[in-house]
Amino acid sequence: MFKIGLVGLETSIKQILDLAKEYKQELDFIPLPYVEVEEVERIVTAHHSDVHAWLFSGPLPYEMAKKTLGTDKIMVHVPATESGFFKAFLELSDELGRLIKKLSIDTMTTNNISEEALSQLNINKTTVYTKTFDLDVNTNELLQFHLELWNQGKTEGALTCFPSVCEALREEGIPAYRMSMTLMEIRQTLRILLEKVKTSYFKDRQIGVEIIEVEYFNRVAEEMKTPYHLQYLELRLKEMLIQLGEKINGSFSEKGNGRYMIFSSRGAIEREIAALEETVQKLAFEAETTVAVGIGFGETAYAAEINAFRAIQHSKEMKKREIVMVQDDGKIIESPGQNNELQYEIRSQNEILIEKLKKGNISVKTYKKIVALIQKMGWHDFTTKDLAAHLEMTERNVRRIVTDMCEVKLAKYVGQEAYATRGRPSKIYRLL
């Protein structure tokens, strides 16, 4: 059974648990209520190792937890949609006995749904005053926002995301309702959560293969003073790899000529990438040569091994011999877990794109890698120097690829960048 950390206000948690009863055979919810949203950081930090996944009652605690924990676990939240707004809007209008025309509302900056929601209603224009907030929200500031508008006669009521603000407004005699999640939103979120947890479970238990190759092993062997020195070296290398295999509960085997394999589960391999990197550095230092690593995942041992061979071949083509993964869907991940991690597909089902790449004599892999890099770096425009610096390719080669992309309408020339120093100004390109 999967343990799910359920974080939210007491009332929200109760509402979710009432609907979560149908999942009790598969999901075990651990209620972790808070009174003030600032408590979320402490809650998720204290219980992170106790749960398989997190469920949050709304976008605010979700964003706070994400900032605290990162994204190494499944994290799902009940979204704030038009449904919650419509519910509160109708309740407020019903209390007043008429359709409200002047309204104040507070909402997250990243999820401002009020105007979009009202635009879908075929009613006369409603004046809405909106106050947005971020993670460092000050609820007293939100309260003052609603009070000032009410006192100035600009509003007939208020909608808020916070129970404390709603309660304070009502104490002042102001018609106010909290925009809370609806049953439909909770049900949909629970379905998504179960789907993600199951997917993660089966993905975690895929077979994984690590191929580790001490390169130029024949040359290393020739430089050994005696056969005993070579045997001692091989023993030290195997000791390091056996220790790695033990850490990931893997099966270690020696393939000869400096190549080794470790079979384990995908989850164990992904969790111990740092241990693999450390082992590779030690191997390279001990053998005084480069070490290439390829990791493959698959539903069967055969599929995982094939992907691992593809991965190590890719690693050996890189100047810095970074660790390379090939997933079961063919996706390549270079330098997993590092700041320079890059993920891209090597397949495409887009017939128009394939035809263009074929015409431009550009491989799908090269094109996908360039697109992934540009998206990762957040470049709107780019130069061939930019690409060459990150792709471990010569600028001349990159220039040829980009020129071919322009010819088949996958990129376009948009200008040039002049430098203060001498030399040809760099051309600036943009993806199409």
N, C-alpha and C positions, 0 to 999 in steps of 0.2 A: 504494500500500500504506500502511496506517495504522500509525504507530509507537506502540507501547504500552509505557509505563514499568512494568516489573514489579518491585514492591518487596516484599521479604520475607526471611526467613531463607534461607540457602543451601539447606538441605534442602527447604524449601517451594517455592522457586523451581524446583528440579530436578523436583519432583513436578508442578508446573503445566506446565512446558515439555514434559514427556513426553506430557501429554495435549493440549497445544496444537499438536502437529505437524499435525493435520488442518486447522488454520487458517492454515498457513504461506503460502498464496497470497494471503491478505487481510490478515493481521495480522503485523507484525514486532515481536516482543517484545524489549525491551532490558532484560536482567537487571540489577537494582540492589540487590544484597544488603546487609543490615546485620547486625551482630553484636549491638549494643545498640539497643533501640527508639528511644533518644534521637537516633540518627543519621538518622531518617526526615526530620526537618525540613530538615537540610542537603541530603539527597539530592533531595527534591522541589523545593527552591528552586533547586538547581544545574541540574537537568535539565528544568525545567518548559517551557522554550521549545523543547525538542528532541522533544517527544512530542505526539501528538494526544489521548491518553487515558491514564489510570492504572489499573493493576490491583494490588490489595494482597492479601497472603496471609491477612489476617484483619482483624477490626474495630478492633484497637488501632492498627496503623500507618495504617489508613484515617482514623480519627478525628483522629490527630495531623496527617496531611497536610491534611485538610479544614480544620482550625484554622489551619494555616499558609498555605494557598493560597486558601481560600474555595471557591467552586463554579463557577468560570468554565470548567472543563473537565470532561469525562466522568470520573467516578471510581467504580470498582466494587471491591468486596472479596468474598472468599470468606467467606460467613457462618459464624458459629459456631452450629451447630444441634444438635439432639438426637443426630444421627448420630455426630458426633465424640465426644460424651459416652458414648453406648452402646458405641462401639468401644473407648475407653479403659477403661470399666467392665468390659466382658467380658474384655479382656486382663488386667486386674488380678485378676479373679475366677478366671480360668484359671490364673494363676501361683500363686495361693493354693490352688487345688484345691477351692474352695468359693465360694458366692455371698457376696460381701463384705457385712457388716452395719454396719460403722462406718467412715466415710469422711470425709476432709477434702478440700476443693476450693477453688481460687481461680478467680474469674471476673470479667469486667468488670461494673461496676455496671449499665450499660445493656443487658447481655445475659446475665442470670443465668438459665441454663437447667436447672440441676441438679434443682431441686425439681419443675419441670414435667416433666422427662424421667422422673424416678423415679415420678411419679404415674401415668404411662402403663404402668408394668410391674405385672403382677398377681402381686406377690411380697410376702412379709412385710415389714414396715416396716424400712427402712434408715435408720440415724441418720447425718445429713449435717451436717458443720460447714463453713460457707461463709464465705470471706473475699473481699469484693469490692474492686476497685481501679478507679481512674480513670486519666486520661492521665498524671498525675504519679506513676505506680506506682513503688514501691520493692521490688524483687525480694527484697532481703534481709529485708524485713519479712514478705513472703509465706513465705519459707523458715522463719523463726522461728515463724510461725503453725502450719505443718505439724509442725515439730519438737516444739513444746511439747505439742500434742495427742497426738503419738505417745509422748513420754516420760511423759505422764500416763496412758497406757494407754487413751485414749479412742478411738483409731482403729486400724484394721488396714491402712491404706494411704492413699495420697493421689493426687489427680488435679490437674494444674496446666496452665496455659497456656504456661509458659515452659520451654524446654529446659534452661536453666541451673539452674532450681529443681529440675527433675526429676533432673538429674544429681547435684546436691548431696544430694538426699534419698536417692538410691540409694547414694551413697558412705557415707551414715550407716546403711545396711542397711535402709532403709525401702522397702517395695514402692511404687513410684510410676510413673505413666504420664502422658505429656503428651496433652492433648486436642487432637488435630490434625485438619485438614480431611480429609474423605473424598473418594474419587474422584467420587462422585455430586455432591457439592457443587462440586467444581472444574469438572466438565463443565457443570453448570447455570450457573455463573458465567460461563464462557467463552461460552456461548450468549447470555446476557444482554448481555455486553460487545459481541459482534459486532453484535447487534441495535441497541444504543444507538449504536455508532459509525456504522453504516449510516444510521440514522435521522437522526443529526446531519449526516452528509455531504449527504444529499439536502435536508434542511432548510436547510443553509447555502447551497445553490445555488438556492434558490427566488428568484424575481424579487422585488425590492423597489423601491418607489417612494416618494420623498420629495416632498411638495408643501409648498412654503414660500410663504406669502402675507404680503406687507407690507400690513397693513390700512390702510384709509382712504387708499388711494394717491391717489385723486382730490383729496382735501383737501390732501395733501402736495404734489401737483403745483400746485394753485392758489396755495399759499403761496410757491412759488419765484419769485424776482424776475424771472427771464427764462427762456425755453425752454432756454437753454444751461445754466443752473444745474440744471434738471431732467435734462438729458442727462448732465451730469457725475455727478449722484447715481445715475442708472441704471447708469452705467459702474462706479462704485465698488461698488454692490450686486452687479452681475454678476461683478465680479472676485472678490469674496469667495465667491460661490457656485460659480464655476468652480474656485477653489482647493479648495473642499470636494469638488466632483465629482471632481477629480483624486485627492484623498486616498482616495476610496472606489472608484476606477476606474469612475466612473459616467458616464452620458451626460446632459449638461445641456441643458435647453431652456427658452426664455422663452415664457410664455403670455399676457403682456400684463397691464396694469393691476396690476402689483405681484405677479403670481403666477408662480412658477417651479417646474419639476419636474426631479428627478434620478432616473434609472433606474440601478439597480445590483443586486448580489446581496444576499440577506438577510444572509449572513455579514459582508460588508464593511460594511453599514449598522449592524448590531448592534455590531460592533467599534469603530466610530467615532462612537458616540453623544455622547461628550464633545466631539469636534470639531464636531458639529452644534450642540450647545448653545452652544459658544463663538461659532460663526458667527451664530447667531440673536441673541445678545446684541449683537454688532457691528452687525448689520443694524438692530436696534431703535434703537441709539444713533445710527447714521448717518442714518436716516430720521426719527428722533424720533417714532416711533409703535410700536404693538404689532405683533408678528409671530406668526402662527399656523403650526404645523407639524403635518402629518399624515403618518404612515408606514403604508404598506400592503404586505402580503406575499401572494403567491399563486403557484400553479403556472404561471399564464400572465400575460403583461403586462396583459391586460385585467382579470383578477381582482385583481391587485396594485393597479392604478390605481383600481378601484372601492373597494377597502378603504382606499386612501389618501384618497379623497374623503370616505368615512365618518369617517375619523380626523380630518381637518382640520375637518370640521363640528363634531365633538365638541370639538376644541381651542378653536374659536371660541365655544363655549358656556361655557367655563371663564373665570372672572374673571382668572386669572393666565396664561392662554394657555400651559399646559404642553404639552410634546411628547406626542402621543398615537399609539400604534401600534394597528393592527387586524390580527391574524394571519389566516392562511388558514382557521382553524377558527372565526373570528368573535370570538375572545377579544380584549378591549380591555385595553391596558396604558397607564396614565397615568403620566407622569414616569418613563420607563424608566431604570434605573440609579441613581435617586436614593433617598434614605432614605424619601421619601414615595411610592415606587412602589406602585401598586395595580393588581392584575390581577383581572378578573372576566369571566364569560361574559355574552353578551347573548341566548343561546338556551337553551331548556329542552325536554326531551322528556318531562318529568314531567307527565302529563295532570292529575293532582290539583292540583299546584302551579299550573299554568296556569289551571285553573278558579278557584282561590282568588284569584289575582292579577286575573283578569278581573272577578270579583265585587267585589273591593276597589278596582277602577279603578287598579291599580298596574302599571307596566310591568315586564317581566322585567328589563330593564336596571337600573332603579332598585333593585329588590329584590336582585338579584345584587351590585350595588355596595355596598349596605348590609351584606349578609352578608360580603362580602370585607373590608370595612373593619373590622368587628367581629372577624373572625378574625385579621386582621393585627395589630390592636392588642391582642389577647389579652383582650378584655373578656368577662367572664362576664355582667355586667349593663351597661346603658347608659342614658343619658338623651338627650333630644332635643337638649340643649345639646352633648353629646359629638358627636353625628352632625353637627349643623349646623356645628360648628367645622371639621370635616374635609371636608365635602361641598360647601362653598361654596354653601350654601342657607340661606334664612332659617329661624329656629327655628319660625316659624309653619307654614311649608311642611312641614318635617320632622315637626312634631307631627301634622299632618293625615295624612301617610303612615303614621306609626307607629300612629295611631289606627285607620286602615283595616287595617293588618296585624293588629292585635289583634282586630278584628271578624271577620276571616276565619281566625283561629287560626294566624297565622304568627308572632305574638309575644304576650306577655302582660305585664300590669302586675303588678309584684312588690313595690312599696313606694314610699316617697318619701324624699327626701334633704333634710333641713332645713339651712338656712344660718344663720350667726350674724347676717348682715345682714337687712334688711327685704326683703320680697318673697315671692312664692309659692314654696313648696318644689318642687323638681323631682321629677317622677315617674320611677321607675326601672322599666325594661323588660327583658325577656329574650326571646331568640329561641326559638321552638318547633321 
